[in-house]
Amino acid sequence: MDAHPDAPPVVVTDTIKNAIRITALDQRARNSGVRLNQSLSDARALVPDLDCHPADGARNRALLLKIAGWCERYTPLVALDAAPEAEGNHGLFMDITGCAHLLGGEAGLVSDLEARLRAQGFHARLCLADTPGAAWAMARYGQARIIAEGAHAEAILPLSLSGLRLPPAMVASLGRVGLKTIGCIAGLPRAPLAARFGARLMQRLDQALGRETEAISPIMPVAELSTERRFAEPLTHHDEISHVTAALAEGIIEPLERRGLGLRHGRLKLFRVDGHVSELDVQTARPLRDAPLIRRLFAERIAGLHDDLDAGFGFDLVRLDVVHADPFDAAQAEMMAGHSAGQGQDALVDRLGARLGLERVQRFVLADTHIPERSFGRQPVAHLGAASARQAAGNAVLALTPEIDLPAGIVTRPLILFDRPELMQTIAEVPDGPPLKFRWRGVAYEVNRSEGPERIACEWWLDGRGARTRDYFRVEDRQGYRFWMFRHGLYGRETSDPAWYMHGLFA
């Protein structure tokens, strides 16, 4: 990034082999004679008012990732420079195959990319070539911005061997035997070179010349489907964004139908003119192929933001990605209601998920245990299939209905179950008799009638072999209030003084 014209030249320094050296510099410093890897003392002798900043790898990487996210306006295949052994590896790879026509061809894409980076204050060296290795070498050690198709091998031959992304020590060793350019080793016998300098040298050469395929690893996973709109006049109002979102949602319905899929995770990317990228994600409880509903979910997502969506000088590119899709099973529509069965509940879950996050929309599910406080849990609705959701809902109705006539063998449970059983004082017959009187929360009660015990054994595999058995009683006092309590421990077998606990209340 170049300094302001009125400011002194800017350089970045780092400690290399016990010496402070220049690792990055702006154009003003370069014009003053400062160069990379020069010691700071020599640089200050040339430019006394040099503005020095220590290197910060974490912030450099964060900035590079931010630029990479912005570069997705050209292609979703953006990768970090994966050459840790080479110097000056702060760069990005972009695979623009099939994308250049959107900006008038390769020359138009390169010019647009360079102009936008310059407008943001960055000085970038760009090169478009058939192979990542050739583009890397030309961008750093050559002058060409675009290498014609098939001409990359000849174009990089005059460049320094450093362009092969080799360690500086290996480049120095090659230089001592007179091998200083890529062309010097391109025609030499391979076996002696590999034996002396290692197989890595030949691999980098083959990658640059296109003899060996080199794949890049995108920073972000590529979306299953994607659609976008570009604008000569940037969007600044939420209503405009909503209309564009609706149009983009309409555009993905037909591809989803062809594949038999429905959207489960969508991402709306808004590229601002100044380089900032905003991302909005929505997830659905079921596969979705309804464009108006997708638009409403993103509207809910925008409305649920803690901070307003800052449009700045406007968004000139809006993209809708289908991050994840699942098979779409058409549901039978109801004749009278006019909508698919369960659609109202699923739509409500989707709206709440867009506002609060789908992981926060949960329902109760039963657990495989007899211990009452462990017999249920919470799980995000989106993680439950339709069959398991219906089963969980049906079981929950059965478990929470206290006064209905149930078949033999099914025990009712109280409507109110405490998170933790509460200790109380009780007068009861031993060894297995029901309570006669008890005191709970400072109030004394006399038992009018009771039913029980219902014995629930301990789960020794969770609580250990010292855990005690519970004897539950349903108790009604003289005023008609009904309680659910248990004796903790079998008298004379597990303890000589069993404790009593209140665990729930019936309606």
MIVO-28182 format. One record per residue (C-alpha): residue number from 0; x, y, z; chain; residue in one letter. Coordinates in Angstrom, 3 decimals, m for minus. Example, Ala and Ser with C-alpha at 12.3 -4.5 7.8 and 13.67 -1.06 7.14 Angstrom:
2
0,12.300,m4.500,7.800,A,A .
1,13.670,m1.060,7.140,A,S .
! end
This chain:
507
0,0.000,0.000,0.000,A,M .
1,1.469,3.360,m0.987,A,D .
2,1.914,6.141,1.538,A,A .
3,0.165,9.476,1.337,A,H .
4,2.128,11.933,m0.889,A,P .
5,2.810,14.215,2.075,A,D .
6,3.992,11.377,4.318,A,A .
7,7.526,9.910,4.439,A,P .
8,8.250,6.595,2.660,A,P .
9,6.854,3.556,4.498,A,V .
10,8.646,0.247,5.054,A,V .
11,7.915,m2.906,7.039,A,V .
12,10.770,m4.506,8.951,A,T .
13,11.429,m7.893,10.502,A,D .
14,14.314,m9.553,12.312,A,T .
15,16.087,m11.967,9.964,A,I .
16,19.224,m13.740,11.193,A,K .
17,19.752,m11.237,14.040,A,N .
18,19.460,m8.255,11.683,A,A .
19,16.540,m5.900,11.138,A,I .
20,15.760,m5.965,7.416,A,R .
21,13.182,m4.511,5.047,A,I .
22,10.433,m7.042,4.201,A,T .
23,7.997,m4.690,2.426,A,A .
24,8.075,m1.131,1.140,A,L .
25,5.945,1.351,m0.761,A,D .
26,6.698,2.928,m4.127,A,Q .
27,8.163,6.127,m2.602,A,R .
28,10.717,4.082,m0.646,A,A .
29,11.556,2.077,m3.757,A,R .
30,12.096,5.277,m5.748,A,N .
31,14.466,6.506,m3.015,A,S .
32,16.756,3.503,m3.463,A,G .
33,15.463,1.292,m0.638,A,V .
34,15.170,m2.380,m1.597,A,R .
35,13.832,m5.612,m0.140,A,L .
36,16.049,m7.485,2.362,A,N .
37,18.168,m4.359,2.871,A,Q .
38,19.223,m3.730,6.453,A,S .
39,17.348,m0.964,8.235,A,L .
40,20.569,0.923,8.999,A,S .
41,21.509,1.049,5.294,A,D .
42,17.980,2.121,4.385,A,A .
43,18.044,4.942,6.946,A,R .
44,21.362,6.132,5.516,A,A .
45,19.544,6.662,2.203,A,L .
46,16.254,7.966,3.671,A,V .
47,16.666,9.342,7.221,A,P .
48,12.935,10.058,7.715,A,D .
49,11.883,6.510,6.786,A,L .
50,8.589,5.511,8.442,A,D .
51,9.212,2.001,9.818,A,C .
52,6.624,m0.489,11.036,A,H .
53,7.400,m3.915,12.537,A,P .
54,5.967,m6.908,10.677,A,A .
55,2.745,m8.342,12.086,A,D .
56,2.041,m11.734,10.557,A,G .
57,m1.412,m12.098,12.098,A,A .
58,m2.637,m8.742,10.814,A,R .
59,m1.081,m9.364,7.391,A,N .
60,m2.911,m12.649,7.109,A,R .
61,m6.185,m11.082,8.273,A,A .
62,m5.843,m8.373,5.624,A,L .
63,m5.008,m10.947,2.969,A,L .
64,m8.084,m13.003,3.897,A,L .
65,m10.222,m9.883,3.657,A,K .
66,m8.855,m9.141,0.183,A,I .
67,m9.440,m12.793,m0.758,A,A .
68,m13.089,m12.503,0.278,A,G .
69,m13.427,m9.409,m1.872,A,W .
70,m11.779,m11.195,m4.843,A,C .
71,m14.663,m13.668,m4.858,A,E .
72,m16.512,m11.048,m6.911,A,R .
73,m14.459,m12.408,m9.839,A,Y .
74,m14.375,m16.135,m9.056,A,T .
75,m15.248,m18.392,m6.099,A,P .
76,m11.897,m20.179,m6.525,A,L .
77,m9.575,m17.935,m4.499,A,V .
78,m6.654,m19.474,m2.615,A,A .
79,m3.830,m18.203,m0.446,A,L .
80,m0.309,m18.401,m1.827,A,D .
81,0.938,m21.794,m0.628,A,A .
82,4.689,m21.262,m0.925,A,A .
83,5.950,m20.879,2.649,A,P .
84,9.532,m21.680,1.637,A,E .
85,9.736,m18.792,m0.850,A,A .
86,10.237,m15.151,0.046,A,E .
87,7.567,m12.549,m0.556,A,G .
88,4.712,m15.046,m0.527,A,N .
89,1.970,m12.583,0.395,A,H .
90,m0.340,m13.184,m2.512,A,G .
91,m3.429,m14.914,m3.844,A,L .
92,m4.218,m17.411,m6.573,A,F .
93,m7.454,m17.053,m8.552,A,M .
94,m8.805,m19.628,m10.989,A,D .
95,m10.893,m17.558,m13.433,A,I .
96,m11.770,m20.389,m15.801,A,T .
97,m15.218,m19.627,m17.221,A,G .
98,m15.454,m16.263,m15.424,A,C .
99,m13.517,m13.846,m17.664,A,A .
100,m16.391,m13.297,m20.112,A,H .
101,m18.395,m11.580,m17.368,A,L .
102,m16.001,m8.624,m17.561,A,L .
103,m15.295,m8.526,m21.257,A,G .
104,m12.540,m11.123,m21.411,A,G .
105,m9.231,m11.721,m19.668,A,E .
106,m7.832,m8.242,m20.334,A,A .
107,m11.002,m6.634,m18.999,A,G .
108,m10.916,m8.744,m15.833,A,L .
109,m7.254,m7.977,m15.118,A,V .
110,m7.762,m4.252,m15.749,A,S .
111,m10.858,m4.134,m13.540,A,D .
112,m9.128,m6.021,m10.734,A,L .
113,m6.065,m3.778,m10.864,A,E .
114,m8.105,m0.565,m10.995,A,A .
115,m10.302,m1.543,m8.030,A,R .
116,m7.313,m2.537,m5.889,A,L .
117,m5.581,0.734,m6.741,A,R .
118,m8.722,2.652,m5.778,A,A .
119,m8.572,0.972,m2.361,A,Q .
120,m4.944,2.078,m1.920,A,G .
121,m3.201,m1.203,m2.777,A,F .
122,m0.286,m1.603,m5.146,A,H .
123,m0.618,m5.056,m6.699,A,A .
124,1.353,m6.956,m9.321,A,R .
125,m0.895,m9.174,m11.429,A,L .
126,m0.325,m11.812,m14.064,A,C .
127,m2.702,m14.165,m15.838,A,L .
128,m1.172,m17.399,m17.154,A,A .
129,m2.018,m21.022,m17.926,A,D .
130,m0.388,m22.349,m14.735,A,T .
131,m0.244,m21.001,m11.165,A,P .
132,3.544,m21.342,m11.178,A,G .
133,4.007,m19.267,m14.332,A,A .
134,1.629,m16.566,m13.056,A,A .
135,3.467,m16.456,m9.705,A,W .
136,6.877,m16.088,m11.368,A,A .
137,5.815,m13.414,m13.870,A,M .
138,3.914,m11.358,m11.276,A,A .
139,7.014,m11.075,m9.084,A,R .
140,9.952,m11.174,m11.483,A,Y .
141,8.550,m10.212,m14.883,A,G .
142,6.578,m7.447,m16.540,A,Q .
143,3.807,m9.179,m18.518,A,A .
144,0.279,m8.865,m17.159,A,R .
145,m1.198,m11.519,m19.445,A,I .
146,0.684,m14.460,m20.954,A,I .
147,m0.918,m15.772,m24.133,A,A .
148,m2.366,m19.250,m24.043,A,E .
149,0.341,m21.874,m24.545,A,G .
150,3.177,m19.316,m24.311,A,A .
151,3.806,m19.507,m20.575,A,H .
152,6.782,m21.893,m20.805,A,A .
153,8.723,m19.631,m23.158,A,E .
154,7.707,m16.464,m21.287,A,A .
155,9.183,m17.463,m17.920,A,I .
156,12.514,m18.875,m19.157,A,L .
157,14.394,m15.536,m18.745,A,P .
158,13.125,m15.042,m15.194,A,L .
159,15.118,m15.603,m12.014,A,S .
160,15.078,m19.038,m10.405,A,L .
161,13.418,m17.389,m7.414,A,S .
162,10.294,m17.393,m9.592,A,G .
163,9.995,m21.149,m9.089,A,L .
164,9.043,m20.604,m5.425,A,R .
165,12.298,m22.156,m4.178,A,L .
166,13.968,m21.558,m0.808,A,P .
167,16.558,m18.742,m0.939,A,P .
168,19.299,m21.184,0.090,A,A .
169,18.595,m23.397,m2.932,A,M .
170,18.530,m20.379,m5.273,A,V .
171,21.907,m19.291,m3.877,A,A .
172,23.366,m22.787,m4.362,A,S .
173,22.188,m22.874,m7.980,A,L .
174,23.643,m19.416,m8.561,A,G .
175,27.075,m20.505,m7.345,A,R .
176,27.254,m23.014,m10.200,A,V .
177,26.095,m20.470,m12.767,A,G .
178,22.377,m21.410,m12.888,A,L .
179,20.489,m18.158,m12.350,A,K .
180,17.433,m18.258,m14.597,A,T .
181,14.668,m20.767,m15.226,A,I .
182,15.937,m21.245,m18.760,A,G .
183,19.314,m22.362,m17.399,A,C .
184,17.828,m25.525,m15.888,A,I .
185,14.873,m26.143,m18.219,A,A .
186,16.998,m28.076,m20.749,A,G .
187,19.490,m29.749,m18.394,A,L .
188,19.387,m33.476,m17.551,A,P .
189,16.908,m33.994,m14.748,A,R .
190,18.575,m36.807,m12.812,A,A .
191,21.760,m34.924,m11.834,A,P .
192,19.781,m31.834,m10.820,A,L .
193,17.402,m33.881,m8.701,A,A .
194,20.260,m35.805,m7.113,A,A .
195,22.121,m32.626,m6.123,A,R .
196,19.333,m30.182,m5.311,A,F .
197,16.384,m32.464,m4.522,A,G .
198,13.163,m33.515,m6.216,A,A .
199,11.431,m30.289,m5.105,A,R .
200,13.368,m28.320,m7.715,A,L .
201,12.084,m30.490,m10.559,A,M .
202,8.542,m30.466,m9.197,A,Q .
203,8.428,m26.651,m9.103,A,R .
204,9.859,m26.484,m12.611,A,L .
205,7.295,m28.952,m13.944,A,D .
206,4.448,m27.072,m12.247,A,Q .
207,5.509,m23.758,m13.740,A,A .
208,5.945,m25.207,m17.239,A,L .
209,2.666,m27.121,m17.111,A,G .
210,4.190,m30.593,m17.125,A,R .
211,2.662,m31.368,m13.739,A,E .
212,m0.832,m30.319,m12.688,A,T .
213,m1.026,m28.006,m9.681,A,E .
214,m4.370,m27.581,m7.963,A,A .
215,m5.199,m24.636,m5.735,A,I .
216,m7.196,m25.010,m2.537,A,S .
217,m9.965,m22.386,m2.310,A,P .
218,m10.305,m20.617,1.008,A,I .
219,m14.072,m21.077,1.010,A,M .
220,m15.929,m24.187,m0.203,A,P .
221,m17.457,m23.698,m3.618,A,V .
222,m21.245,m23.331,m3.509,A,A .
223,m23.376,m26.024,m5.145,A,E .
224,m25.279,m23.332,m7.054,A,L .
225,m24.737,m19.616,m7.399,A,S .
226,m26.417,m16.678,m9.105,A,T .
227,m25.457,m13.002,m9.089,A,E .
228,m26.342,m9.535,m10.359,A,R .
229,m23.939,m6.679,m11.182,A,R .
230,m24.996,m3.036,m11.168,A,F .
231,m23.623,0.041,m12.854,A,A .
232,m25.435,2.137,m10.228,A,E .
233,m24.730,0.670,m6.763,A,P .
234,m27.619,m0.299,m4.490,A,L .
235,m28.000,1.701,m1.291,A,T .
236,m31.529,0.983,0.044,A,H .
237,m32.818,m2.135,1.784,A,H .
238,m35.849,m2.259,m0.506,A,D .
239,m33.565,m2.515,m3.527,A,E .
240,m31.624,m5.315,m1.874,A,I .
241,m34.899,m7.112,m1.117,A,S .
242,m36.015,m6.902,m4.764,A,H .
243,m32.650,m8.186,m5.987,A,V .
244,m32.755,m11.031,m3.458,A,T .
245,m36.187,m12.033,m4.769,A,A .
246,m34.879,m12.068,m8.347,A,A .
247,m31.845,m14.130,m7.361,A,L .
248,m34.043,m16.577,m5.456,A,A .
249,m36.205,m17.011,m8.561,A,E .
250,m33.043,m17.765,m10.508,A,G .
251,m32.006,m20.718,m8.363,A,I .
252,m35.401,m22.452,m8.246,A,I .
253,m35.191,m23.988,m11.708,A,E .
254,m31.642,m25.416,m11.225,A,P .
255,m32.751,m26.844,m7.878,A,L .
256,m35.769,m28.474,m9.528,A,E .
257,m33.602,m30.046,m12.232,A,R .
258,m31.416,m31.631,m9.574,A,R .
259,m34.319,m32.620,m7.328,A,G .
260,m32.900,m30.541,m4.479,A,L .
261,m34.103,m27.945,m2.012,A,G .
262,m32.133,m25.186,m0.285,A,L .
263,m31.033,m25.877,3.286,A,R .
264,m28.269,m23.274,3.697,A,H .
265,m28.143,m20.099,1.623,A,G .
266,m25.640,m17.247,1.726,A,R .
267,m26.212,m13.742,0.376,A,L .
268,m23.000,m11.846,m0.405,A,K .
269,m23.099,m8.095,m0.925,A,L .
270,m19.947,m6.574,m2.419,A,F .
271,m19.553,m2.917,m1.534,A,R .
272,m17.871,m0.443,m3.858,A,V .
273,m15.089,0.280,m1.355,A,D .
274,m14.134,m3.399,m1.056,A,G .
275,m16.116,m4.427,2.027,A,H .
276,m18.074,m7.677,1.704,A,V .
277,m21.167,m8.423,3.806,A,S .
278,m22.379,m12.014,4.191,A,E .
279,m25.823,m13.074,5.390,A,L .
280,m26.590,m16.755,6.033,A,D .
281,m29.950,m18.438,6.458,A,V .
282,m30.666,m22.087,7.196,A,Q .
283,m33.979,m23.868,6.849,A,T .
284,m35.649,m26.649,8.799,A,A .
285,m36.506,m28.485,5.589,A,R .
286,m35.412,m28.371,1.928,A,P .
287,m36.920,m25.230,0.410,A,L .
288,m37.833,m24.290,m3.164,A,R .
289,m40.062,m21.280,m2.576,A,D .
290,m38.537,m18.023,m3.885,A,A .
291,m40.831,m15.622,m1.929,A,P .
292,m40.110,m17.514,1.275,A,L .
293,m36.352,m17.405,0.633,A,I .
294,m36.607,m13.635,0.143,A,R .
295,m38.545,m13.267,3.407,A,R .
296,m35.967,m15.314,5.295,A,L .
297,m33.181,m13.000,4.163,A,F .
298,m35.359,m10.017,5.048,A,A .
299,m35.769,m11.480,8.546,A,E .
300,m32.033,m12.031,8.705,A,R .
301,m31.331,m8.395,7.853,A,I .
302,m33.941,m7.240,10.364,A,A .
303,m32.330,m9.397,13.068,A,G .
304,m28.869,m7.862,12.686,A,L .
305,m27.486,m6.120,15.768,A,H .
306,m26.176,m3.333,13.515,A,D .
307,m27.847,m1.984,10.412,A,D .
308,m26.555,m3.264,7.100,A,L .
309,m24.090,m0.518,6.171,A,D .
310,m24.352,0.099,2.434,A,A .
311,m21.649,2.796,2.403,A,G .
312,m21.366,4.033,m1.166,A,F .
313,m23.511,1.128,m2.299,A,G .
314,m23.296,m2.510,m3.395,A,F .
315,m22.358,m3.077,m7.018,A,D .
316,m22.545,m6.890,m6.890,A,L .
317,m24.998,m9.169,m5.083,A,V .
318,m24.598,m12.953,m5.132,A,R .
319,m26.794,m15.740,m3.770,A,L .
320,m25.023,m19.034,m3.050,A,D .
321,m26.630,m22.366,m2.276,A,V .
322,m24.103,m23.540,0.300,A,V .
323,m25.956,m26.781,1.031,A,H .
324,m28.962,m28.496,m0.515,A,A .
325,m30.828,m31.701,0.318,A,D .
326,m33.128,m33.934,m1.729,A,P .
327,m36.535,m32.304,m2.021,A,F .
328,m39.502,m34.559,m1.296,A,D .
329,m42.778,m33.045,m2.441,A,A .
330,m45.470,m33.107,0.250,A,A .
331,m49.155,m33.812,m0.319,A,Q .
332,m51.146,m30.571,m0.123,A,A .
333,m54.214,m30.319,2.097,A,E .
334,m57.433,m29.878,0.157,A,M .
335,m59.082,m27.425,2.551,A,M .
336,m56.159,m25.531,4.087,A,A .
337,m54.514,m24.788,0.760,A,G .
338,m50.964,m25.528,1.898,A,H .
339,m48.797,m28.550,2.531,A,S .
340,m49.138,m30.366,5.793,A,A .
341,m46.703,m29.011,8.379,A,G .
342,m45.747,m26.062,6.213,A,Q .
343,m46.949,m23.511,8.768,A,G .
344,m44.776,m24.947,11.531,A,Q .
345,m41.728,m25.274,9.277,A,D .
346,m42.167,m21.719,7.996,A,A .
347,m42.302,m20.454,11.583,A,L .
348,m39.119,m22.359,12.439,A,V .
349,m37.381,m20.883,9.392,A,D .
350,m38.404,m17.334,10.305,A,R .
351,m37.279,m17.736,13.914,A,L .
352,m34.053,m19.320,12.701,A,G .
353,m33.370,m16.393,10.363,A,A .
354,m33.789,m13.952,13.255,A,R .
355,m32.212,m15.890,16.124,A,L .
356,m30.114,m18.602,14.473,A,G .
357,m31.455,m22.026,13.573,A,L .
358,m29.455,m23.701,16.355,A,E .
359,m31.470,m21.712,18.916,A,R .
360,m34.838,m22.994,17.699,A,V .
361,m35.161,m26.205,19.682,A,Q .
362,m37.760,m28.760,20.726,A,R .
363,m37.935,m31.331,23.470,A,F .
364,m37.040,m34.917,22.621,A,V .
365,m37.273,m38.007,24.793,A,L .
366,m34.175,m39.774,26.074,A,A .
367,m33.665,m43.475,26.685,A,D .
368,m33.704,m43.407,30.499,A,T .
369,m36.088,m43.983,33.404,A,H .
370,m34.671,m41.187,35.581,A,I .
371,m37.307,m38.416,35.252,A,P .
372,m34.987,m35.395,35.097,A,E .
373,m32.941,m37.132,32.391,A,R .
374,m35.869,m38.412,30.334,A,S .
375,m35.869,m35.529,27.884,A,F .
376,m33.476,m33.134,26.244,A,G .
377,m33.422,m30.291,23.738,A,R .
378,m32.277,m30.543,20.170,A,Q .
379,m32.339,m28.050,17.282,A,P .
380,m35.408,m28.636,15.153,A,V .
381,m33.280,m28.617,12.006,A,A .
382,m31.414,m31.723,13.241,A,H .
383,m34.602,m33.752,13.527,A,L .
384,m36.041,m35.530,10.535,A,G .
385,m39.760,m35.387,9.869,A,A .
386,m40.416,m38.876,11.238,A,A .
387,m38.405,m38.351,14.428,A,S .
388,m40.022,m34.939,14.944,A,A .
389,m43.527,m36.411,14.732,A,R .
390,m42.547,m39.246,17.039,A,Q .
391,m40.994,m36.855,19.553,A,A .
392,m44.060,m34.623,19.483,A,A .
393,m46.433,m37.571,20.001,A,G .
394,m44.413,m38.947,22.894,A,N .
395,m44.211,m35.512,24.485,A,A .
396,m48.017,m35.199,24.464,A,V .
397,m48.328,m38.570,26.131,A,L .
398,m45.729,m37.744,28.769,A,A .
399,m47.122,m34.310,29.692,A,L .
400,m50.823,m35.168,29.966,A,T .
401,m51.483,m36.036,33.648,A,P .
402,m55.225,m36.589,33.941,A,E .
403,m56.199,m38.697,30.915,A,I .
404,m57.157,m42.349,31.229,A,D .
405,m54.164,m44.297,30.056,A,L .
406,m53.846,m48.005,29.329,A,P .
407,m52.553,m50.233,32.054,A,A .
408,m48.828,m50.075,32.546,A,G .
409,m48.478,m46.405,31.549,A,I .
410,m47.756,m44.097,34.486,A,V .
411,m48.767,m40.448,34.443,A,T .
412,m46.211,m37.745,35.120,A,R .
413,m46.732,m34.319,36.702,A,P .
414,m47.253,m31.278,34.537,A,L .
415,m44.542,m29.382,36.456,A,I .
416,m41.246,m31.211,36.900,A,L .
417,m38.518,m29.457,38.883,A,F .
418,m35.064,m29.154,37.356,A,D .
419,m33.664,m30.560,40.594,A,R .
420,m35.542,m32.493,43.272,A,P .
421,m35.991,m30.430,46.471,A,E .
422,m35.186,m31.886,49.883,A,L .
423,m38.063,m31.985,52.402,A,M .
424,m38.954,m33.411,55.851,A,Q .
425,m41.393,m36.330,55.956,A,T .
426,m43.090,m38.642,58.426,A,I .
427,m43.609,m42.027,56.764,A,A .
428,m44.019,m45.687,57.657,A,E .
429,m40.958,m47.904,57.345,A,V .
430,m39.719,m49.669,55.391,A,P .
431,m41.882,m48.926,52.314,A,D .
432,m44.839,m46.941,53.563,A,G .
433,m46.182,m43.748,51.959,A,P .
434,m45.720,m40.328,53.566,A,P .
435,m48.241,m39.291,56.257,A,L .
436,m47.108,m35.709,56.835,A,K .
437,m44.395,m33.608,55.216,A,F .
438,m42.925,m30.113,55.337,A,R .
439,m41.793,m28.484,52.097,A,W .
440,m40.594,m24.898,51.573,A,R .
441,m41.485,m24.066,55.160,A,G .
442,m45.120,m25.190,54.905,A,V .
443,m46.591,m28.272,56.633,A,A .
444,m48.961,m30.602,54.772,A,Y .
445,m51.134,m33.538,55.867,A,E .
446,m51.597,m36.357,53.388,A,V .
447,m55.195,m37.249,52.542,A,N .
448,m54.436,m40.049,50.113,A,R .
449,m51.477,m41.425,48.207,A,S .
450,m50.585,m43.888,45.489,A,E .
451,m47.368,m45.832,45.078,A,G .
452,m44.641,m46.673,45.295,A,P .
453,m43.316,m46.627,41.724,A,E .
454,m39.786,m47.941,42.043,A,R .
455,m37.086,m46.618,39.705,A,I .
456,m33.688,m48.237,39.997,A,A .
457,m30.503,m46.216,39.758,A,C .
458,m28.375,m45.998,36.620,A,E .
459,m25.198,m47.402,38.104,A,W .
460,m23.312,m47.096,34.808,A,W .
461,m23.705,m43.304,35.079,A,L .
462,m23.943,m42.633,38.819,A,D .
463,m21.735,m45.442,40.147,A,G .
464,m22.631,m48.494,42.189,A,R .
465,m23.281,m46.376,45.284,A,G .
466,m26.343,m44.707,43.721,A,A .
467,m29.682,m45.279,45.421,A,R .
468,m33.092,m46.515,44.333,A,T .
469,m36.076,m44.146,44.191,A,R .
470,m39.625,m44.926,45.386,A,D .
471,m42.059,m42.376,43.878,A,Y .
472,m45.489,m41.528,45.386,A,F .
473,m48.376,m39.482,44.045,A,R .
474,m49.755,m37.635,47.052,A,V .
475,m52.837,m35.455,47.625,A,E .
476,m53.157,m33.238,50.724,A,D .
477,m56.337,m32.194,52.541,A,R .
478,m56.737,m29.073,50.346,A,Q .
479,m56.638,m31.143,47.164,A,G .
480,m53.121,m30.210,46.017,A,Y .
481,m51.255,m33.051,44.347,A,R .
482,m47.521,m33.689,44.624,A,F .
483,m44.960,m36.074,43.197,A,W .
484,m42.251,m37.072,45.676,A,M .
485,m39.821,m39.904,46.219,A,F .
486,m37.915,m41.684,48.955,A,R .
487,m34.228,m41.835,48.069,A,H .
488,m32.759,m45.165,49.113,A,G .
489,m34.208,m48.480,50.277,A,L .
490,m34.589,m48.593,54.075,A,Y .
491,m32.334,m51.192,55.682,A,G .
492,m30.721,m52.212,52.366,A,R .
493,m29.163,m49.060,50.932,A,E .
494,m29.411,m46.676,53.902,A,T .
495,m30.710,m46.496,57.458,A,S .
496,m32.020,m42.946,57.025,A,D .
497,m33.536,m42.425,53.558,A,P .
498,m34.111,m38.852,52.452,A,A .
499,m37.305,m37.533,50.838,A,W .
500,m37.472,m35.193,47.848,A,Y .
501,m40.207,m33.208,46.119,A,M .
502,m39.880,m33.618,42.346,A,H .
503,m43.040,m32.224,40.738,A,G .
504,m46.581,m30.883,40.940,A,L .
505,m49.750,m32.048,39.219,A,F .
506,m52.219,m29.545,37.801,A,A .
! end
